[in-house]
Amino acid sequence: MLASAIRPPTPQALADAADAIGRGGLVVMPTDTVYGVAADPFNPSATERLFEVKRRPADLVLPVLVADAAQARRLAGAWPEDAEALASAFWPGPLTVIVPAAAPPALHLGGAGGTVGLRQPAHPAALALLRLTGPLAVSSANVSGAPPAVTAADAARQLGDGVALYLDAGRAGGQTVSSVVDLSAGPMRLTRAGGIGQAELETALGRARGALTGGGA
């Protein structure tokens, strides 16, 4: 890994990262949880490369980071009231909301398709990049099964030169993954416990305690 590939998120580095994404490359970016590795979600070769670099099973669907709720709504085939309530309460922040995916545009995120997990991160460099690129497919910047990267150097040690550029904003603030709520079909489910607890989610939705099913990792 060349030291020149690890750079602070200056305006020029962000522009270079956006250019790398546009050319189908991968970029490691800071978020408010852990570092993520990003690709253009509309470019199948880019997301395939992300799976390869992470050694991530291709049947696992990549989540998508957005700059704001407007970007999220454009990618959603349906945006229920509960999605709007959760986004209003917790975005930007450590919450991923799974909803039906719009078609078109065609997202290439792995798995069987049909749904998309969306999140607006609470990190200025991440939001600046997302405003330049539009939505990005982003997974934690580590080899699948290894601990998530909380620094750019952690990510570089794991992913190496498979990534075009590493944006280094210091140690990740949250150092934990986002909570994931599935609103795509049937009863709402907490499919991953993370930075926002079940009780907080239920309060935001006006639900009684225990109304949100799931909560597994």
Buried (B, 14 or more C-beta within 10 A) or exposed (E): BEEEBBBEBEEEBBEBBBBBBBEBBBBBBBBBBBBBBBBBBBBBEBBBBBBEBBEBEEEBBBBBBBBBBEBBBEBBEEBBEBBBBBBEBBBBBBBBBBBBBBEEEEBBBBEEEEBBBBBBBBBEBBBBBBEBBBBBBBBBBBBBEEEBBBBBBBBBBBBEEBBBBBBBBEEBBBBBBBBBBBBBEEEBBBBBBBBBEBEBBBEBBEBEEEEBEBBEE
